[in-house]
Amino acid sequence: GPPPPPVREALVDYPGGLRARIRWTGSGSGSALDEPGAGSPSEPPAPVDHGQLVAEDPEARCRAEFRVAGPGTAWAVRLASTIYDEPAAVLWDSEGLLVIRYGFHCYGLEARTGALRWIHRSASPIIACFASPRLRHVIAQAEIETFAIEADGTVAWRISHADVVAAAELIAGRLVLESYRGERAVIDAATGRPLGAG
């Protein structure tokens, strides 16, 4: 058969001295993320596997792993996705959450322990997450929907889009979206109220 896809990797620094080592690979290649000695006193902790929250057979799916370290903390999680995707995260500092997006799901994990506080599934791939101390929620932007998710996982508001969202930015309290057709929309990030075409 064809060779397995390579493991890709990124290092991301967050406020408060947190650093995440993010690794991901294609379907059926999760074992490529294994590291000898993980969980031993001199090595990083073994990851907590949340793959079955996405699929009954997570090892047949695409896989990603976050290893987070910082002052007084070290933890790791492994995730699954039904599509190949590059995972990413945003630190919601005011709520102490690291919000990870991967495939159709986003996860709210306690930034200092890695404990899973909530998981949210979208009907389309999630392309971006945004957090701000000025917002009471984090914003998960999917291709056809926008969600505002509170610290306990409750959906504060949700809006759907007529066209697929290709790009999103949070600028001065406004969520600016661009569709595949090149159309722009501006949304009040606090309320979800449309503000026009920007």
Backbone torsions as a table, in degrees:
resi	resn	phi	psi	omega
1	GLY	NA	174.0	179.4
2	PRO	-67.5	152.3	178.5
3	PRO	-66.0	150.8	178.8
4	PRO	-65.5	151.4	178.4
5	PRO	-64.5	151.1	-179.0
6	PRO	-69.7	155.4	172.7
7	VAL	-79.7	126.0	176.2
8	ARG	-100.1	157.0	-172.5
9	GLU	-146.8	147.6	174.6
10	ALA	-145.3	148.6	172.6
11	LEU	-114.3	128.8	-177.4
12	VAL	-129.9	130.8	176.2
13	ASP	-99.9	139.1	179.4
14	TYR	-122.1	161.1	176.8
15	PRO	-57.4	153.6	179.6
16	GLY	83.4	11.1	176.8
17	GLY	82.6	11.2	178.0
18	LEU	-81.7	138.9	174.7
19	ARG	-131.2	133.0	177.9
20	ALA	-112.4	130.6	168.7
21	ARG	-99.7	114.5	-174.7
22	ILE	-110.1	127.8	178.6
23	ARG	-130.9	142.6	179.9
24	TRP	-150.6	157.8	-177.3
25	THR	-152.8	176.2	-175.0
26	GLY	-83.9	-176.9	-174.6
27	SER	-63.8	139.3	177.8
28	GLY	74.8	8.5	-175.1
29	SER	-118.7	20.0	-177.1
30	GLY	-58.8	-30.0	-179.0
31	SER	-64.3	-19.4	177.7
32	ALA	-67.7	-15.5	178.5
33	LEU	-86.0	-10.6	-177.7
34	ASP	-65.0	142.8	177.8
35	GLU	-125.0	127.6	178.7
36	PRO	-58.4	136.5	175.4
37	GLY	81.6	2.1	179.9
38	ALA	-60.7	129.7	-178.6
39	GLY	98.5	-9.5	176.3
40	SER	-79.9	161.5	-175.4
41	PRO	-55.8	-30.3	-176.4
42	SER	-98.5	1.0	-176.9
43	GLU	-120.7	168.7	178.5
44	PRO	-61.9	158.4	179.8
45	PRO	-67.1	150.0	174.4
46	ALA	-67.8	141.6	-175.6
47	PRO	-73.1	144.9	168.8
48	VAL	-80.5	126.0	-173.6
49	ASP	-95.5	115.2	176.8
50	HIS	-102.3	16.5	-174.5
51	GLY	-60.4	-35.0	-177.2
52	GLN	-72.8	-8.3	172.2
53	LEU	-72.3	-17.3	-178.2
54	VAL	-106.8	-39.4	-175.6
55	ALA	-150.3	147.2	177.6
56	GLU	-65.2	-29.1	-179.9
57	ASP	-118.2	68.0	-173.9
58	PRO	-59.0	-27.7	-178.5
59	GLU	-69.1	-16.9	176.2
60	ALA	-86.9	-5.4	-176.8
61	ARG	-100.5	176.5	171.3
62	CYS	-69.3	149.7	-174.2
63	ARG	-131.8	149.8	175.5
64	ALA	-141.6	153.4	-179.7
65	GLU	-137.9	135.0	173.3
66	PHE	-113.2	125.7	171.0
67	ARG	-115.9	115.8	-173.2
68	VAL	-113.4	133.6	178.2
69	ALA	-139.0	150.2	178.7
70	GLY	-173.9	-173.7	-179.5
71	PRO	-56.5	113.2	176.6
72	GLY	73.6	14.7	-178.6
73	THR	-146.5	147.4	172.5
74	ALA	-158.9	123.9	179.4
75	TRP	-153.5	166.2	-178.4
76	ALA	-148.8	144.5	174.4
77	VAL	-134.3	152.1	174.3
78	ARG	-121.8	137.1	-174.3
79	LEU	-124.8	166.4	177.6
80	ALA	-129.3	154.2	177.1
81	SER	-142.8	143.7	177.7
82	THR	-81.5	-8.1	175.3
83	ILE	-128.3	155.0	175.1
84	TYR	-73.2	128.3	-175.5
85	ASP	-152.9	153.8	173.3
86	GLU	-93.1	114.2	-178.3
87	PRO	-71.6	156.0	177.8
88	ALA	-154.1	163.4	-178.3
89	ALA	-145.0	156.9	174.3
90	VAL	-129.5	140.1	177.6
91	LEU	-88.6	118.0	174.2
92	TRP	-92.9	82.5	-167.1
93	ASP	-62.0	-41.1	-176.6
94	SER	-64.6	-24.1	178.8
95	GLU	-106.4	-1.3	178.6
96	GLY	67.0	32.7	-178.0
97	LEU	-117.9	140.6	166.0
98	LEU	-100.9	116.4	-176.9
99	VAL	-101.8	115.2	-176.2
100	ILE	-104.1	134.4	171.0
101	ARG	-112.4	137.6	-179.4
102	TYR	-159.2	114.0	-178.9
103	GLY	67.1	-127.2	-179.0
104	PHE	-90.4	1.6	-171.9
105	HIS	-121.4	151.5	163.8
106	CYS	-129.9	150.4	-171.4
107	TYR	-126.6	134.9	171.9
108	GLY	-102.4	108.5	-178.9
109	LEU	-114.8	141.4	177.1
110	GLU	-64.0	124.1	-170.4
111	ALA	-63.9	-28.7	-176.1
112	ARG	-92.3	-17.4	-176.5
113	THR	-124.5	-21.6	-174.6
114	GLY	82.1	1.4	-179.6
115	ALA	-63.4	135.1	-179.1
116	LEU	-78.8	118.9	177.8
117	ARG	-93.1	-37.8	177.3
118	TRP	-160.4	163.8	174.1
119	ILE	-136.6	141.5	179.8
120	HIS	-130.6	133.9	178.9
121	ARG	-110.9	136.8	176.2
122	SER	-106.9	161.3	176.8
123	ALA	-80.4	-9.7	178.1
124	SER	-139.9	162.3	-178.1
125	PRO	-57.3	142.0	178.4
126	ILE	-89.1	122.7	-173.7
127	ILE	-99.8	-16.8	-178.8
128	ALA	-163.7	152.9	170.6
129	CYS	-130.3	143.4	-179.0
130	PHE	-132.0	140.3	177.2
131	ALA	-136.1	147.1	178.4
132	SER	-152.4	141.1	176.0
133	PRO	-64.1	-13.9	179.0
134	ARG	-86.2	-6.8	179.2
135	LEU	-108.4	146.6	176.9
136	ARG	-85.8	3.2	-176.9
137	HIS	-147.9	166.9	170.8
138	VAL	-101.3	148.9	-179.7
139	ILE	-105.7	126.8	173.7
140	ALA	-108.6	116.2	-178.7
141	GLN	-101.6	113.4	175.7
142	ALA	-100.3	175.6	-176.9
143	GLU	-64.3	-33.6	-177.4
144	ILE	-124.7	5.1	-178.5
145	GLU	-146.1	154.7	170.8
146	THR	-122.5	130.9	179.4
147	PHE	-120.1	140.8	168.5
148	ALA	-109.3	117.7	-173.7
149	ILE	-115.2	125.1	-179.6
150	GLU	-78.9	172.5	-173.0
151	ALA	-61.5	-25.5	179.6
152	ASP	-93.1	5.2	179.2
153	GLY	94.8	-5.1	178.3
154	THR	-68.3	138.7	175.9
155	VAL	-83.2	114.1	-178.1
156	ALA	-76.2	-41.9	174.1
157	TRP	-158.3	159.8	-177.9
158	ARG	-146.9	137.6	174.4
159	ILE	-132.8	148.1	177.7
160	SER	-107.1	161.6	-175.7
161	HIS	-124.9	143.4	-178.4
162	ALA	-74.1	-27.0	179.8
163	ASP	-122.6	160.0	-179.7
164	VAL	-70.4	130.9	178.1
165	VAL	-81.1	125.4	-178.7
166	ALA	-99.5	-27.8	-177.4
167	ALA	-150.7	150.3	-179.6
168	ALA	-146.3	143.3	175.8
169	GLU	-139.7	146.9	172.1
170	LEU	-105.4	114.0	-174.9
171	ILE	-130.4	114.9	174.2
172	ALA	50.7	47.0	176.7
173	GLY	79.1	6.1	178.9
174	ARG	-118.8	137.7	175.5
175	LEU	-95.2	116.5	-177.1
176	VAL	-105.5	120.1	-176.0
177	LEU	-115.1	144.4	174.1
178	GLU	-125.9	130.1	-178.1
179	SER	-88.9	170.4	177.1
180	TYR	-63.0	-25.1	177.9
181	ARG	-83.7	1.0	178.5
182	GLY	87.1	8.0	178.9
183	GLU	-83.0	144.8	179.8
184	ARG	-109.6	145.9	174.3
185	ALA	-137.8	144.9	179.3
186	VAL	-122.2	132.6	-176.0
187	ILE	-127.1	138.7	172.2
188	ASP	-66.9	116.3	-174.7
189	ALA	-68.3	-20.0	-179.9
190	ALA	-82.2	-35.1	-172.7
191	THR	-117.1	-18.3	-174.9
192	GLY	83.4	4.6	-178.0
193	ARG	-74.6	130.7	177.5
194	PRO	-63.6	138.2	179.4
195	LEU	-113.9	7.5	178.6
196	GLY	109.2	-162.9	-175.2
197	ALA	-93.2	-0.3	176.4
198	GLY	65.8	NA	NA
